Amino acid sequence: MLWTASLALALSVTSGLAATAGRQALSAPPVPTGVVASPVAFSAISGWARDDHARAWSVWLASCKSQAEGNPPLRDGVPIPEALAAVCREALALGPQDDRSARRFFESRFAAWRIRPNGGGAFYTGYYEPEIAGSLVREGVYQTPLLDRPADLVTFQQDDVPPGFEGYTAARRLPDGALAIYPDRAAIEGGALDGQGLERAFVADPVDRFFMQVQGSGRLRLPRGGVVRFAYAGRNGHPYTSIGKVVAARLGVPPGKITMASLRAFLARDPQVARDVMRENKSFVFFRIAPFLGPDAGPIGGEGLPVTPLRSIAVDRRIWPYGLPVFVGTAIPDVGGVRPRRIRKLMIAQDTGSAIVGAARADIFFGSGDEAGALAGAVRHGGEFLVLWPRQPPQSEAEGRP
């Protein structure tokens, strides 16, 4: 009886899609000044018909489920629009779908919008989950600590930054209750947080820790076997500075010429220079051990869910909500013998990052380990950024509802 009722509900929702899609008016997604949103027919999107919509559906459904359960994000973002929440509720009622059904749902309940800043296009980078050698105790070469979140760290909500802290995302709570600017990277590395018992693990190379902080998570291979996962636990609130731009300026080359591989090679030349360059980025990330993550799960993104390779992206959380489907059109370069190929995939906004700023800006998650890192580090490409924004019912229909 329960199965019959569930099937009836699914058939009812699915059959209603075709009937309602034609009567739904398009509602443009909210974009900042200087950004243009243009509707695009799904039939005109290169690669849309060939994508694995069932795979995208399963990733999107995880976001819908988390939002429906009221789970708080790891990093707050813009509120989930009611129209998107309503479409999520329909999807959750349907459950898993095959490719054809998932594609039909996306086309019926969403409209595609090309997002373009005036005078430019989309810009993509990649990120990954590093896997590096480390130890849970300080021993031998493992002397650089991974620190847990300090008890006095206060993270601001996006729309609730206290006066005097503009440009900062966190502060230090003093014993008298007042707030102060948190120690920056140089101060923390110089011992500003020593004696608090925050050390959770140790790595051999400060550069490895730095890149793990940039990525926001990582896996540590222990000396006597085993792997421990570490998840993002907060940051000191200082603005993020790209050291790629710092190194490009030192070398006198365009920033676009600096890849992750060339950046690491530069930092490996001289430990003192590497330390000084890394300290140009005053932002410092804290980690917590994440035993709840299985070996095949991706790291936890800003939405609070494990991210999925080539299906999860980080977006500007001040503009786009978590759980938003985005059709990504860009390229993977030729790295280490990997044949270059175009990316045409429906991905889900499940993460964010300090360097991800702009309406047509995204960071693509490539997976874990060195190969994923090589691919992610080489991506600095333009392309198309197509947001799937929920269709809105005509005003008369909406007003007629109870």
C-alpha positions in Angstrom: 0.0 0.0 0.0 2.8 2.4 0.9 4.6 1.6 -2.4 1.4 2.2 -4.3 0.8 5.5 -2.7 4.4 6.6 -3.4 4.1 5.6 -7.0 0.9 7.5 -7.4 2.5 10.6 -5.9 5.5 10.3 -8.3 3.2 9.8 -11.3 1.1 12.8 -10.3 4.0 15.1 -9.9 5.7 14.0 -13.1 2.5 14.2 -15.2 1.9 17.7 -13.8 5.2 19.0 -15.1 4.3 19.1 -18.8 0.9 20.7 -18.0 2.4 23.5 -15.9 5.7 24.2 -17.7 4.0 25.9 -20.7 2.0 28.2 -18.4 4.9 29.3 -16.2 6.4 32.7 -16.7 10.2 33.2 -16.7 11.6 35.0 -13.7 15.1 36.2 -14.1 17.7 35.3 -11.5 18.9 38.3 -9.3 22.3 39.5 -10.6 24.5 42.4 -9.4 24.7 45.6 -11.3 26.9 45.2 -14.4 25.9 41.6 -14.9 23.5 40.5 -17.7 21.3 37.4 -17.4 19.9 36.2 -20.8 17.5 33.3 -21.2 18.8 30.3 -23.3 16.8 27.5 -24.7 18.0 24.1 -23.5 18.1 22.9 -27.1 20.7 25.6 -27.8 23.0 24.6 -25.0 26.0 22.7 -26.4 26.4 19.4 -24.5 23.2 19.6 -22.5 21.5 16.6 -24.2 24.6 14.4 -23.8 25.1 15.0 -20.1 24.4 12.4 -17.4 21.3 14.1 -15.9 20.7 11.3 -13.5 24.1 11.8 -11.9 23.5 15.6 -11.6 20.1 14.8 -10.1 21.5 12.6 -7.4 24.0 15.3 -6.3 21.3 18.0 -6.5 18.9 15.8 -4.5 21.4 15.7 -1.6 21.3 19.5 -1.4 17.5 19.5 -1.5 17.4 16.9 1.3 19.8 18.8 3.5 17.9 22.0 3.1 14.6 20.4 3.7 15.9 19.0 7.0 17.1 22.4 8.0 20.7 21.5 8.3 22.8 24.7 8.7 25.6 25.3 6.2 29.2 25.3 7.2 29.6 28.8 5.7 26.4 30.9 5.5 25.2 32.2 2.2 22.3 34.0 0.6 18.9 32.5 1.7 17.4 29.7 -0.4 14.7 31.3 -2.6 11.3 29.8 -2.0 10.9 29.0 -5.7 14.0 26.8 -5.5 12.9 25.2 -2.2 9.5 24.4 -3.8 11.1 22.7 -6.8 13.3 20.8 -4.3 10.3 19.5 -2.5 8.9 18.2 -5.8 12.2 16.5 -6.6 12.3 14.9 -3.1 8.8 13.5 -3.6 10.0 11.9 -6.8 13.2 10.4 -5.4 15.9 8.9 -7.7 15.3 9.4 -11.5 16.8 7.9 -14.6 18.5 10.2 -17.1 15.5 10.9 -19.3 13.2 11.7 -16.3 15.8 13.9 -14.6 16.4 15.9 -17.8 12.6 16.3 -18.3 12.3 17.6 -14.8 15.1 20.1 -15.1 13.8 21.4 -18.4 10.2 21.7 -17.0 10.9 23.3 -13.7 13.9 25.5 -14.6 14.9 28.0 -17.2 18.5 28.4 -18.3 20.1 31.8 -18.0 23.5 32.8 -19.4 25.3 35.0 -16.9 27.8 37.4 -18.3 29.5 40.4 -16.6 29.6 43.4 -18.9 32.8 43.3 -20.9 33.7 39.7 -20.0 32.6 36.1 -19.6 32.7 33.4 -17.0 36.0 32.4 -15.3 36.7 28.9 -13.9 39.4 27.5 -11.7 39.7 24.1 -10.0 40.2 22.8 -6.5 40.9 19.4 -5.0 41.5 17.6 -1.7 45.2 17.2 -1.1 46.6 14.0 0.3 50.0 14.5 2.0 52.2 12.8 4.5 51.6 13.7 8.2 51.5 12.5 11.7 49.0 12.9 14.6 52.0 13.6 16.9 55.0 15.8 16.5 57.8 13.5 15.5 60.8 13.5 13.1 60.2 15.7 10.1 56.6 16.4 11.0 56.9 19.7 12.8 54.4 22.0 11.1 51.0 21.9 12.9 47.4 21.7 11.7 45.4 23.8 14.2 41.9 23.2 15.4 39.4 26.1 15.7 40.3 28.3 18.7 37.6 28.9 21.3 37.8 32.7 21.1 37.2 32.8 17.3 33.9 34.5 16.4 32.7 34.1 12.8 30.5 36.9 11.4 27.3 36.3 9.4 27.4 37.9 6.0 24.9 40.6 6.8 26.0 41.1 10.4 29.6 42.5 10.4 30.2 44.8 13.4 31.4 48.3 12.7 35.1 48.6 12.4 35.4 45.0 11.0 34.5 45.8 7.4 36.4 43.4 5.1 36.9 40.8 7.9 34.8 37.6 8.3 35.8 36.8 11.9 37.3 38.3 15.0 38.7 37.4 18.5 36.4 37.5 21.5 38.4 39.1 24.4 37.8 38.2 28.0 35.7 41.3 28.6 33.5 40.5 25.7 34.9 43.0 23.2 36.1 42.0 19.8 39.5 42.4 18.3 41.2 41.7 14.9 42.4 38.1 15.0 46.1 37.4 14.7 47.1 37.0 11.1 49.1 34.2 9.5 52.5 35.6 10.5 51.4 36.1 14.1 49.9 32.6 14.3 53.0 31.0 12.8 55.1 33.1 15.3 53.3 31.5 18.3 50.2 33.7 18.9 48.0 30.6 19.6 50.6 28.5 21.3 49.7 26.8 24.6 46.0 26.3 23.8 46.3 22.7 22.7 45.0 23.3 19.2 47.5 21.0 17.4 45.7 18.1 15.8 48.3 16.9 13.4 51.7 17.8 11.9 53.1 17.8 8.4 56.7 18.1 7.2 56.4 20.9 4.7 54.8 24.3 5.5 54.0 24.6 1.8 51.9 21.5 2.0 49.9 23.0 4.9 49.5 26.2 3.0 48.0 24.5 0.0 45.8 22.3 2.2 44.5 25.6 3.7 43.8 27.1 0.3 41.8 24.0 -0.7 40.0 23.9 2.7 40.4 20.2 3.5 42.8 17.3 3.1 43.9 13.7 3.8 46.9 12.8 5.9 48.8 9.6 5.2 50.2 8.5 8.5 53.7 7.1 9.0 52.6 3.7 10.1 49.7 3.4 7.7 46.2 4.7 7.5 44.6 8.0 6.3 43.0 10.6 8.5 40.5 13.2 6.9 40.6 16.8 7.9 37.7 19.2 7.3 37.4 23.0 7.3 36.8 24.4 10.8 37.0 28.2 10.2 39.5 30.8 9.5 40.9 33.9 11.2 38.8 36.3 9.2 41.6 38.2 7.3 41.0 38.9 3.6 42.4 36.2 1.3 45.3 37.2 -0.9 46.3 35.1 -3.9 50.0 34.3 -3.6 50.0 33.4 -7.3 49.6 37.1 -8.0 52.4 37.9 -5.5 54.7 35.5 -7.2 53.7 36.7 -10.7 54.6 40.2 -9.6 58.0 39.1 -8.3 58.7 37.2 -11.5 57.3 40.0 -13.8 54.9 37.7 -15.6 51.1 37.8 -16.1 49.2 36.1 -13.2 47.5 33.8 -15.7 50.9 32.2 -16.4 51.2 31.0 -12.8 49.9 27.5 -12.4 49.8 25.5 -9.2 52.8 23.5 -10.4 54.9 26.6 -11.2 53.9 28.2 -7.9 55.0 25.1 -5.9 58.3 25.0 -7.9 58.9 28.7 -7.0 58.2 28.1 -3.3 60.4 25.0 -3.2 63.5 27.0 -4.2 64.0 28.9 -0.9 62.2 28.2 2.4 62.7 31.7 3.6 61.3 33.3 0.5 58.4 30.7 0.6 57.6 31.7 4.2 57.6 35.4 3.3 55.4 34.9 0.2 52.9 32.7 2.0 52.6 35.3 4.8 51.4 37.8 2.2 48.1 35.9 2.5 47.1 36.9 6.1 44.2 34.4 6.0 44.8 31.3 8.1 42.5 28.2 8.0 41.8 25.9 10.9 40.9 22.2 10.6 39.0 19.5 12.5 39.4 15.7 12.2 36.5 14.3 10.2 36.1 10.6 11.0 32.5 10.8 9.8 33.7 11.0 6.2 34.1 7.7 4.4 37.1 6.9 2.2 35.1 7.5 -1.0 33.3 10.7 0.1 34.5 14.1 -1.0 35.5 16.8 1.5 32.8 18.9 3.2 31.8 22.0 1.2 30.4 25.2 2.4 26.9 23.8 2.3 27.8 21.2 4.8 27.8 18.3 2.4 30.5 16.1 0.9 31.3 17.5 -2.6 31.4 15.3 -5.7 34.2 15.4 -8.4 33.1 17.3 -11.5 29.6 17.7 -10.1 30.1 20.2 -7.3 31.3 23.8 -7.7 32.1 26.6 -5.3 30.4 29.9 -6.1 30.1 33.4 -4.7 27.8 32.8 -1.7 26.8 36.5 -1.6 25.1 36.0 -5.0 24.1 32.4 -5.5 22.3 30.1 -3.1 23.6 26.6 -2.2 21.8 23.9 -4.2 21.5 25.9 -7.4 22.1 23.9 -10.6 24.6 25.5 -12.9 25.5 24.2 -16.4 29.3 24.6 -16.7 31.0 25.0 -20.1 34.8 25.2 -20.0 37.9 23.1 -20.6 40.4 20.8 -18.8 43.9 21.5 -20.1 46.5 18.9 -21.1 48.3 18.0 -17.9 50.6 15.0 -17.4 49.5 13.3 -20.6 45.8 13.7 -19.9 44.2 14.6 -23.2 42.5 18.0 -23.1 38.8 17.9 -23.3 35.8 20.2 -23.0 33.6 20.2 -19.9 29.9 20.4 -20.5 28.2 19.3 -17.3 25.4 20.2 -15.0 26.9 20.9 -11.6 25.5 22.0 -8.2 26.6 25.0 -6.1 27.6 23.2 -2.9 30.7 25.2 -1.8 32.2 28.6 -1.6 35.6 30.2 -1.2 37.2 33.5 -0.3 38.7 33.9 -3.8 35.4 33.0 -5.6 34.0 36.4 -6.3 31.6 37.3 -9.0 28.3 36.2 -10.6 30.0 34.1 -13.4 32.9 32.8 -11.3 33.2 29.2 -10.1 35.7 26.7 -8.7 35.2 23.1 -9.9 36.0 20.2 -7.5 38.2 17.6 -9.3 38.6 15.0 -6.5 41.4 13.9 -4.2 45.1 13.2 -4.6 47.9 14.3 -6.9 46.2 13.7 -10.3 43.2 15.7 -9.3 45.5 18.4 -8.0 47.4 18.6 -11.2 44.2 19.0 -13.2 42.7 21.5 -10.8 45.8 23.6 -10.6 46.0 24.0 -14.3 42.4 25.3 -14.8 42.2 29.0 -15.4 39.7 29.2 -18.2 36.8 31.2 -19.5 33.6 29.7 -20.7 29.9 29.7 -20.2 28.1 30.0 -16.9 24.5 28.9 -17.2 22.3 29.2 -14.2 19.2 27.0 -13.9 16.7 29.3 -12.2 13.2 28.1 -11.2 10.4 29.1 -13.4 7.7 31.1 -11.7 4.0 30.6 -12.1 2.0 33.4 -13.6 0.9 36.0 -11.0 -2.8 35.2 -11.4 -2.2 31.5 -10.7 0.0 32.3 -7.6 -2.6 34.7 -6.2 -5.3 32.0 -6.6 -3.6 29.6 -4.3 -4.8 29.2 -0.7 
